[in-house]
């Protein structure tokens, strides 16, 4: 009887042992699952790093403003800025390559992302990141042919996406925009404004005015729509509430773009900057809005950094024109806050890599539903 029992147990033990084919299939499924979890929202990281690189480049540029912050930044070795720019470049390149692989292997998930009311807006993010990186490049001048070619390469996808997104707003029937509008919709506006600033930097004023007009016109419509909050509109999950900081990123970027077009930080730029400060103060005074999103680290936290960098950039331009104590203190506070938040996010990302691909991400649920159909 004991021998029979042993003979019966041996096949059972052999059956649970995984074969080489089974292990390979599990690994392949794991890689595919990672690509499904990855989405355009991860370009928040590149947006933040590229915005930070542009801020540092602005602070180290020669100026007549002898403010202490600029003096401290200029005392830092040039290798510090080159390191930051290189990290931003490599991060953006890695994200683009990973997303390209996702487009090839998980096309249904990408198609579902284009139909998602939040995911669609982040398709603009890689092109915005490249334009920011182009403006902060330490080795490429705006009056060179290479700068012009790269601007066309990064600006044309934004214009093509404009036709799709803004065309839907016009043609999809009554209250379509009021149903799909959310704070991330402002990324579509920011893309046009960043492109306008880059065009103005290389002297293409007409192209800059064209992109600025597209961005600012739709920003006015979007701003009013988001203020009204029609009943039945798609609300954001609590984990995505950090994107509310985009409310003051758009007017901040608009002030920078118009300053480059008009070659001065004039009254219009100051009005947009003051609007950004008001929206920033309104959000900071309501920490309960972000309480639930801060319970667990996620890539959505990176949405805090980019708007702060753009606001600090606008404050830098404002302080250079006004040259008053209040303006300089404001620039100091916002610049330091932007740097500290970016550094903290980099540290959290390094030590909490396991939380970068959560299974309850709204983008993943949308892609999963699409694959089922």
C-alpha positions, 0 to 999 in steps of 0.5 A: 500500500505504501509503494502504491501511494508513493507511485501515485504521488510522483506523477502529481509532483511532476505535473506541478513542475513548470516547463520551459515553455510555460516559464517563457509564456509567463515572462512574455505575459508579464512584459505585455502586462507592463506595456498595458499598464504603461500609458501617455500619462507617464510623460508627466515625468518628462514634462516636469524634468524638461520644464525644470531644465528650461527654468534652470537655463533661464536663471543662469542666463546673463541679466541686469538683475543682481538678485541673490538667487540668480547669483547663487545659480550662476555660481553652480558649475555648468555641469549641473545644468548639463546633467539636468538637461541630459537626465531630462533628455534620456528620460524623455527618449526612454519614455518615447521608445517604450510608448512606441513599443506599446503602439506596436504590441498593444495597439488596442490599448493605445486606441482606447487611450485616444478615446479616453477623455483624459488619456487623449490629452496626454498624447500632447505631452511628449511633443510638449516635452521635446519643445521644452527640451529644444528651448533649453538645449545648451548647444543649439541656438534658435537662429540655426537650421537645426532648431527650425527643423526640430521645431517643425518636427515637434510642432506639426504633431501638435497641430494635427492633434489640434485638428482632431481634438478641437474638431471634435469640440465643434462637431460632436453635437450639443454639450460635447465639450461640457461632458468631456472637459476636465483639467487635463484638457488644458494640456492641449492649450499648453502645447500650442503655447509652448510651440508659439514660444519656441517659434517666437524665440527663432524669430518666426513671429507669424507662426508664433501668433498663429499657434498662440491664437489657437491656444488662447482662444480655446483656453477661454472656452475651456476655462469657462466650461471648467468653471461651469461644471455642467451636470453629467460631465466626466469627473476625475478619479481622486488619484488624478486630482494633482492635475488641477495644478494645470489650471495655473500652468496654462495662463503662466505659459501664455504669459511666457509665450506672449512675452516672447512674441512681443519681446517684452513682459508687457501688461497682457503678460502681467495680467496672465501672470496675476491670474496664474498666481490667483489660481495657484493660491486658490488651489494651495488654500484647499489641501483637502482637495488633494488629500485622497490622492496623496495617500499612496504614491503614483505617477500622478504626483508628477503633475505638481512639478511642471505647473510650478516650474512654468509659474516660476518661469513667469515669476522670473520674467516678471521680476526681471521687468519690475525689479522690486523686492516683492517680485524678487521674493516671489521669484525666489519662493516659487523657484525654490518650491519648484526645485524642491518638489521636483527633487522630492518626486525624483526621490519618491520615484526612485524608492517607490518604483513598485507603485509606478504601475498600479492596477487601479489606474483609470487608463488601465481600466479603460484599455482593459475594457477596450481589449475585452470588446 
